[in-house]
């Protein structure tokens, strides 16, 4: 185990794991990492379980020093990362030597993650180490905080992978809710044909989307009986703009829900930069189940997609495709250049 001393931490830097399931009846939503895919990617890079807590950096910065050698992995929205001034590759695993200082900063938005070999050994509250700021559980990390790593049974570093594209917007697939049928078919058709932009108004509770033209709504008005809501639900708010609920959303709400974004597509929303173009497309329940199962299998196989950052020539089947000696291509060219 090793000690981690936080030298500086900007706003929105918290400890996050998979969150707390099973507390909706008590008024507590799941919480946890905004991008659960990034959590799984970091676990794969370090060869450990994705239930371990990582440091989530929400478009901010963090600098910390380690007392002993520590393995780390960097995933999520790419940022500039330096160990004692030397640049580190993103979407990769590294070894920090004893006494090293890691500095992570520079993201224009999105959620970035610093994973620690063995995880962070913070207090467990209601079955998780995650900070749930909206519920007053835990807090942001602050300058001077001291953390402790858990036991790390792994040794491998220097691994990288190609992340699933999710940092430039795209299409969010969603299923119907019990309230979808309350919207006129013309509204549903227009909703799917509209290009939305990610608004500056968004946090771990939810993300507002905006578009050109009129907003959306029900002929009977926006007020309905309050009922249970979950991350991914798309509420239509009073101004007609869709608001997608995220990890720290409330547990009940009275705005009509036009649909629910599939969990496998939420990383595309949370990691899209401000102003990015987003569209919605309804799928039926059978398709949604198949898509979620496929994504679950893909995440389970993430370790199979890892590759070393520095390739070993002995393992390169395509070695002869590379020009290993530059500047010399033909023997007669060499003879002409010799005096």
C-alpha positions in Angstrom: 0.0 0.0 0.0 1.1 3.6 -0.7 0.2 7.0 0.5 -1.1 9.7 -1.9 -0.9 13.4 -0.9 -3.2 15.7 -2.9 -1.2 18.9 -3.5 -3.9 20.7 -5.5 -7.4 19.8 -6.7 -9.8 21.9 -8.7 -13.6 21.8 -8.5 -15.3 18.5 -9.4 -12.5 16.2 -8.4 -14.0 13.3 -6.4 -13.5 9.6 -5.7 -15.9 7.4 -7.7 -16.7 3.8 -8.1 -19.7 2.0 -9.5 -22.0 3.7 -7.0 -24.8 2.5 -4.7 -27.5 0.3 -6.1 -30.7 -0.4 -4.2 -31.4 2.8 -2.4 -34.0 4.5 -4.6 -36.7 3.8 -2.0 -34.6 5.8 0.5 -34.2 8.7 -1.9 -30.6 8.0 -3.0 -29.8 7.5 -6.7 -26.9 5.2 -7.8 -24.3 7.9 -8.2 -20.9 6.6 -9.0 -18.7 7.3 -12.0 -20.3 9.5 -14.7 -18.6 7.3 -17.3 -18.8 3.7 -16.2 -17.1 2.6 -19.4 -14.0 4.6 -18.5 -14.1 2.8 -15.1 -14.1 -0.6 -16.8 -11.3 0.5 -19.2 -9.1 1.5 -16.3 -9.7 -1.8 -14.5 -8.7 -3.6 -17.7 -5.5 -1.7 -18.0 -4.5 -2.5 -14.4 -5.8 -6.1 -14.5 -8.2 -5.5 -11.5 -11.9 -5.4 -10.7 -13.9 -2.4 -11.9 -15.5 -2.0 -8.5 -12.3 -0.2 -7.2 -12.6 3.5 -6.6 -10.8 5.9 -9.0 -10.2 9.7 -9.0 -12.8 11.4 -11.3 -11.7 14.8 -12.7 -14.7 16.7 -14.1 -13.1 19.1 -16.6 -10.7 20.3 -13.9 -7.2 19.4 -12.6 -5.5 17.5 -9.9 -1.9 17.1 -8.7 -0.7 14.5 -6.2 2.5 12.9 -4.9 2.9 9.2 -4.0 5.0 7.9 -1.2 5.8 4.5 -2.8 5.8 3.1 -6.3 2.2 3.1 -7.6 0.7 1.8 -10.8 -1.8 4.1 -12.5 -4.1 4.1 -15.5 -5.6 7.2 -17.3 -8.9 6.9 -19.1 -12.0 9.0 -20.0 -11.7 12.4 -21.6 -8.1 12.9 -22.6 -6.1 15.4 -20.6 -2.4 16.4 -20.3 -0.7 14.2 -17.8 2.9 14.6 -16.5 5.0 12.6 -14.0 7.7 14.9 -12.6 7.5 16.9 -15.8 7.6 14.0 -18.2 4.5 13.5 -20.4 2.4 10.4 -20.0 0.3 8.8 -22.6 -3.5 8.8 -22.1 -5.6 5.6 -22.3 -2.6 3.7 -20.9 -1.1 2.3 -17.7 2.1 3.6 -16.1 4.3 3.1 -13.0 4.9 6.1 -10.8 8.2 5.8 -8.8 8.3 6.5 -5.1 8.1 10.2 -4.4 6.8 11.0 -7.9 4.3 13.8 -8.6 1.5 13.3 -11.0 -0.1 16.4 -12.6 -3.3 16.0 -14.7 -5.0 19.0 -16.3 -6.2 20.6 -19.5 -9.4 18.9 -20.4 -12.0 21.3 -22.0 -14.8 19.2 -20.5 -16.0 15.7 -20.0 -14.9 13.3 -17.3 -11.3 12.0 -16.8 -10.2 9.2 -14.5 -7.0 8.4 -12.7 -7.1 4.7 -11.6 -4.8 3.4 -9.0 -3.4 -0.1 -8.7 -5.3 -1.6 -5.8 -7.8 1.3 -5.8 -8.3 4.0 -3.2 -8.9 2.6 0.3 -11.4 5.2 1.4 -14.3 4.8 3.9 -17.2 2.7 2.6 -20.6 4.3 3.1 -23.7 2.4 2.1 -21.6 -0.1 0.2 -19.5 2.3 -1.9 -16.7 4.8 -1.7 -18.2 7.2 -4.2 -18.9 10.8 -3.3 -22.5 11.7 -4.0 -22.4 15.4 -3.8 -26.1 16.0 -4.5 -27.0 13.8 -1.6 -24.4 15.1 0.8 -22.4 11.8 0.8 -18.7 12.4 0.8 -17.1 15.5 -0.7 -14.7 16.8 -3.4 -11.0 16.2 -2.9 -9.1 19.2 -1.6 -5.5 20.5 -1.3 -3.7 18.6 1.5 -5.9 15.5 1.5 -4.2 12.2 2.3 -5.3 9.0 0.6 -4.2 5.4 0.9 -4.1 2.8 -1.9 -5.4 -0.7 -1.5 -3.3 -3.8 -1.9 -2.1 -4.1 -5.5 -1.5 -7.6 -6.7 -0.6 -6.6 -10.3 2.7 -5.7 -11.8 1.9 -5.0 -15.5 2.2 -1.5 -16.9 2.9 0.0 -20.3 -0.4 -1.2 -21.8 -2.7 0.9 -24.0 -5.9 0.4 -26.1 -8.1 2.1 -28.6 -11.1 3.6 -26.7 -14.7 3.4 -28.0 -15.4 6.6 -30.0 -17.5 8.8 -27.7 -15.9 12.2 -27.5 -17.6 14.0 -30.4 -21.3 13.5 -29.9 -23.4 11.3 -32.1 -26.7 9.3 -31.7 -28.2 8.4 -28.4 -30.5 5.4 -28.6 -33.5 5.3 -26.3 -36.5 3.2 -25.3 -40.0 4.4 -24.6 -41.2 5.2 -21.1 -44.8 4.9 -19.9 -45.2 8.6 -20.8 -43.8 8.4 -24.4 -47.3 7.7 -25.7 -48.5 11.0 -24.2 -46.5 12.9 -26.8 -48.1 13.3 -30.2 -46.6 11.2 -33.0 -45.6 14.4 -34.8 -43.7 15.5 -31.7 -41.9 12.1 -31.5 -41.0 12.3 -35.2 -39.7 15.8 -34.8 -37.7 14.9 -31.7 -35.9 12.1 -33.5 -35.2 14.4 -36.5 -33.8 17.2 -34.5 -30.1 17.9 -33.9 -29.4 19.0 -30.4 -26.4 20.6 -28.9 -24.9 19.9 -25.5 -25.6 23.0 -23.3 -23.2 24.5 -20.8 -25.8 23.8 -18.1 -25.0 20.3 -17.0 -23.4 18.4 -14.1 -23.4 15.0 -12.5 -27.2 15.3 -11.9 -28.1 15.8 -15.5 -27.4 17.4 -18.9 -29.5 20.0 -20.7 -29.7 19.9 -24.5 -30.7 22.8 -26.8 -31.8 23.1 -30.4 -32.9 25.6 -33.0 -36.6 26.0 -33.3 -39.5 25.3 -30.9 -39.2 23.1 -27.9 -41.2 20.0 -27.2 -44.2 19.3 -25.0 -47.5 17.7 -24.4 -50.9 19.1 -25.5 -52.1 18.5 -21.9 -49.2 20.4 -20.4 -45.9 19.4 -18.7 -47.2 18.5 -15.2 -47.8 14.9 -14.4 -47.8 12.8 -11.2 -44.3 12.5 -9.7 -42.9 9.0 -10.1 -39.6 7.1 -10.0 -36.9 8.3 -12.4 -33.4 6.8 -13.2 -30.2 7.9 -15.0 -30.9 8.1 -18.7 -34.4 9.4 -18.4 -35.0 12.3 -20.8 -37.3 14.8 -19.1 -39.0 17.6 -21.1 -38.7 20.7 -18.9 -40.8 23.8 -18.7 -39.1 25.5 -21.6 -39.4 22.5 -23.9 -35.8 21.5 -23.7 -34.8 17.9 -23.1 -32.9 17.3 -19.9 -31.1 13.9 -19.6 -30.8 12.6 -16.1 -27.3 11.3 -15.0 -25.6 9.5 -12.1 -26.6 11.9 -9.3 -30.2 12.6 -10.4 -33.1 12.8 -8.0 -35.1 9.7 -7.5 -38.6 11.1 -8.4 -39.8 13.7 -10.8 -42.8 15.3 -12.3 -41.7 16.3 -15.8 -42.8 14.0 -18.6 -40.1 11.6 -19.8 -40.1 11.3 -23.6 -37.7 8.3 -23.4 -34.8 6.7 -21.6 -31.3 6.6 -23.1 -29.7 3.2 -23.0 -27.0 2.8 -20.3 -24.5 1.8 -23.0 -25.0 5.2 -24.8 -24.7 7.4 -21.7 -20.9 7.7 -22.0 -21.4 9.3 -25.4 -23.5 12.0 -23.8 -21.3 12.7 -20.7 -18.1 12.8 -22.7 -19.4 14.9 -25.6 -17.9 18.4 -25.5 -20.0 21.5 -25.0 -21.8 22.4 -28.2 -21.4 18.9 -29.6 -24.2 17.6 -31.9 -26.4 14.9 -30.5 -29.4 13.1 -31.9 -32.0 10.6 -30.5 -33.2 7.4 -32.1 -35.9 5.1 -30.5 -35.2 1.3 -30.5 -37.6 -1.3 -29.3 -37.1 -3.2 -26.0 -35.8 -6.4 -27.7 -33.2 -4.3 -29.6 -32.2 -2.5 -26.4 -31.7 -5.8 -24.5 -29.5 -7.1 -27.3 -27.4 -3.9 -27.5 -26.9 -3.9 -23.7 -25.8 -7.6 -23.7 -23.4 -6.9 -26.6 -21.9 -4.0 -24.7 -21.6 -6.1 -21.5 -19.7 -8.7 -23.5 -17.5 -6.1 -25.1 -16.6 -4.6 -21.7 -15.9 -8.1 -20.3 -13.4 -8.6 -23.1 -11.6 -5.3 -22.8 -8.4 -6.9 -21.5 -8.2 -8.9 -24.8 -7.8 -5.6 -26.7 -4.8 -4.3 -24.7 -1.5 -3.9 -26.5 2.0 -2.7 -25.3 2.8 0.9 -25.9 6.2 -0.1 -27.1 6.1 -3.1 -29.4 8.5 -6.0 -29.1 10.1 -6.7 -32.6 10.0 -10.4 -31.7 6.2 -10.3 -31.5 5.6 -8.2 -34.7 4.3 -10.4 -37.5 4.4 -7.4 -39.8 7.9 -6.4 -39.0 9.1 -6.5 -42.6 6.4 -3.9 -43.5 8.4 -1.2 -41.7 11.5 0.6 -43.1 14.0 -0.1 -40.4 16.9 1.9 -42.0 16.0 5.3 -43.3 18.0 7.1 -45.9 19.3 4.0 -47.8 17.0 2.3 -50.3 19.2 1.0 -53.1 22.8 -0.2 -53.3 23.6 1.9 -56.4 22.3 5.0 -54.7 24.8 4.3 -51.9 27.7 3.9 -54.4 26.9 7.2 -56.0 27.0 9.0 -52.7 30.4 7.5 -51.7 33.5 9.6 -52.5 
